[in-house]
Every structure is written in C-alpha cells, then in structure tokens.
Amino acid sequence: MSMTRYLKIFLFFFILNFNCYADKSNCEKIYENCFDNVPIELITYYDTVLTHGEINISNVNLRDIPLVKSTNSIVLKKIEKSERVEIKKVFFLKGNTPLKLKMLNSNKYEDVNNYRFSKWYLASYQGEEGFIFSDYVTLDKISKKHDRYRHIKSIDWTNNKVELQENIEIEIVNNDQDNLYEVQGYAWHFSKGFYRLNQIINKELISKNSFIIDDFKIFFFDKDEIYLESDIKIFTGIYKRY
C-alpha cells in the first residue's frame, strides 16, 4: 500500500473521530450562561467532593449536561452496576421547577424541568467526564467519626417520588483531638433552594445535654433524637438518627 493511501486512511479516521467528539453537547455552545457544563440558572449550590463511588443500579447514564428530557443533554456512556467512578463535585439543581434557559446568541429559550433529579455528581469514568444522578451512586464511606440525622419533615425520595422535595439533614462530626463537635447541615426546599449550616460546638460548653448560643441551640434527647434551633429557619426542628 502506498504512503498516499496510508495518509488518506489516517485522515479519514482522524476526521471521523474529530466529528464524533465535536457532536458532543457543550453547554457553552448552547446556552448563554454556563458553569462546569451546567446552565447557571439551574444551580442552587455546588461543592468539591473528591472521592469515589460505586454504581448501584444497572444501565446508568453518564450525561454531558445534567438535564433530563432535553435533546441538548447527551448520554456519553452507559455504566453498569458495581462499576467504580471518580467523584469530583456535587451540584444541587432546581428540582420540580419549570425554568427557561436562554439560548446562546438568540432570543429563544428552552423550557426545562428536572423534576426530582436535583442532585448530581460530576464524575469521571473510563476517561470520560460527565454527570450522574446522585441516587445511582453509593459514595465511599469517609473514615470519620460522625452521626447523621434527618429532619422529621424530610421526604425520603427512595420511598416517595410524588411529593415536592424537601430534604433536611445534619451530620455531627466528633473531633476528639480538639474536643469539639462540628454540626454540618444541608437542606433543599423545592421552592426556596439550597441552604447550608455549619456550627462548631465546644464540648466543654455542653450543659445538661444541650448547647445554647444566641442564634443556635441543640438539645441531645438521646443518641437517636435531637432538637435543633437555628436562625436559618429551615433547619429548626426534630431530627432522627439514621
């Protein structure tokens, strides 16, 4: 085979691969405002995670843009159960909320609604980076001494996929070295968005199973139930350990 023929074959496959890559959706080429391949209008909160996890159901979509029922969101790969993925960030998006996303260089808008699909992980799998809905990934346990509590008003989406989402949880991390507790709270309300709580508690200031300051109170009823008051009102209430 001549050198010219080799060159033609090489150029053919190079162009083919380039076009396949170019066809992948890119937020900044579609929508007017984007961050990390997510339309900004969708984002209520994001954070860096840097951990790993395991896919817990079969045939999970790795998407380039975390949108459901949108032709602009492309499935990059299908991932099977028990496959391992690298988690880089977590995004909390506006769920159960109709939104209009401004298209790039146009006066047109796309109507979207992510319904219950509001929490997504930016993940890497086999060299491809994209988004996975959080319910489909079980994150590796972090080696910290902590207890998790769920607000009694929270809706557990694994059992109830009908009601509008309101999820409120806190994590109490035990720091024996500094004689502290760290209370970390995360809340999502379907109409009000995402809230975060962070409070340091000096163990020496706990009196009669309670810690009270001006804008924060916590009462430890027993190991399985606590009551919390906060100036961030959504976190106020009774929590059950899980």
Residue pairs with C-beta under 8 A, 6 or more apart in sequence:
24 64
24 74
24 76
25 64
25 65
25 72
25 73
25 74
26 37
26 64
27 34
27 37
27 38
27 39
27 65
28 34
28 37
28 104
29 104
30 65
30 72
30 103
30 104
31 39
31 72
31 101
31 102
31 103
31 104
31 110
32 101
32 102
32 103
32 104
32 105
33 39
33 40
33 41
33 102
34 40
35 43
35 46
36 46
36 89
36 91
36 122
37 64
37 65
37 131
38 46
38 65
38 66
38 91
38 93
38 131
39 65
39 67
39 101
41 94
41 99
41 100
41 101
41 102
42 66
42 67
42 93
42 94
42 99
42 101
42 112
42 114
43 91
43 92
43 93
43 94
44 92
44 93
44 94
44 188
44 193
44 194
45 91
45 92
45 193
45 194
45 196
46 89
46 90
46 91
46 92
47 89
47 90
48 88
48 89
49 87
49 88
49 89
49 90
49 121
49 139
50 87
50 88
51 87
51 139
51 140
51 142
52 84
52 85
52 86
52 87
52 139
52 140
53 84
53 85
53 87
53 121
53 123
53 137
53 138
53 139
53 140
54 82
54 83
54 84
54 85
54 137
54 138
54 140
55 79
55 80
55 81
55 82
55 83
55 84
55 85
55 132
55 136
55 137
56 81
56 136
56 137
56 138
57 81
57 136
58 80
58 81
59 78
59 79
59 80
60 78
60 79
60 80
60 81
60 132
60 133
60 136
61 75
61 77
61 78
61 79
61 132
61 133
62 75
62 76
62 77
62 78
62 79
62 123
62 125
62 128
62 130
62 131
62 132
63 73
63 74
63 75
63 76
63 130
63 131
63 132
64 73
64 74
64 76
64 130
64 131
65 72
65 73
65 74
65 131
66 73
66 91
66 93
66 114
66 117
66 120
66 131
66 133
67 73
67 112
67 114
68 114
68 115
68 117
69 112
69 113
70 110
70 112
72 110
76 128
76 130
77 125
77 126
77 128
77 130
79 85
79 125
79 132
83 125
85 121
85 123
85 124
85 125
85 132
85 137
86 123
86 124
86 125
87 121
87 122
87 123
87 137
87 139
88 121
88 122
88 123
88 124
88 129
89 121
89 122
90 119
90 120
90 121
90 122
90 134
91 119
91 120
91 121
91 122
91 131
92 118
92 119
92 188
92 194
93 114
93 117
93 118
93 119
93 120
94 114
94 118
94 193
95 114
95 115
95 116
95 117
95 118
95 165
95 188
95 190
96 113
96 114
96 115
96 116
96 118
96 164
96 165
96 190
97 113
97 114
97 190
97 191
98 111
98 112
98 113
99 111
99 112
99 113
100 109
100 110
100 111
100 112
101 109
101 110
101 112
102 109
103 109
103 110
116 157
116 161
116 165
117 133
118 165
118 188
119 133
119 134
119 135
119 188
120 131
120 132
120 133
120 134
121 131
121 132
121 134
121 137
122 129
122 130
122 131
123 129
123 130
123 131
123 132
123 137
135 157
135 158
144 173
145 173
145 174
145 176
146 171
146 172
146 173
146 174
147 171
147 172
147 174
147 223
147 241
148 169
148 170
148 171
148 172
148 241
148 242
149 169
149 170
149 171
149 172
149 226
149 239
149 240
149 241
149 242
150 156
150 168
150 169
150 239
150 240
150 242
151 168
151 169
151 170
151 187
151 235
151 237
151 238
151 239
152 237
152 238
152 239
152 240
153 166
153 168
153 237
154 166
154 167
154 168
154 169
155 163
155 164
155 165
155 166
155 167
157 165
157 167
164 190
164 191
165 188
165 189
165 190
166 188
166 189
166 190
167 186
167 187
167 188
168 185
168 186
168 187
168 188
168 234
168 235
168 237
169 185
169 186
169 187
170 183
170 184
170 185
170 186
170 197
170 228
170 235
170 239
171 183
171 184
171 185
172 181
172 182
172 183
172 184
173 181
173 182
173 184
174 181
175 181
175 182
179 202
179 203
179 204
180 200
180 201
180 202
180 203
181 200
181 201
181 203
182 198
182 199
182 200
182 201
183 197
183 198
183 199
183 200
183 201
183 218
183 228
184 196
184 197
184 198
185 195
185 196
185 197
185 198
185 199
185 230
185 232
185 235
186 194
186 195
186 196
186 197
187 194
187 195
187 196
187 197
187 232
187 234
187 235
188 194
188 195
189 195
189 234
192 234
195 232
195 234
195 235
197 230
197 232
197 235
199 216
199 218
199 230
201 211
201 218
205 211
206 220
209 219
209 220
209 221
210 217
210 218
210 219
210 220
211 217
211 218
212 218
215 230
215 231
216 228
216 229
216 230
216 231
217 228
217 229
217 230
218 226
218 227
218 228
218 229
219 226
219 227
219 228
220 226
221 227
223 241
224 240
224 241
225 238
225 239
225 240
225 241
226 238
226 239
226 241
227 237
227 238
227 239
228 235
228 236
228 237
228 239
229 236
230 236
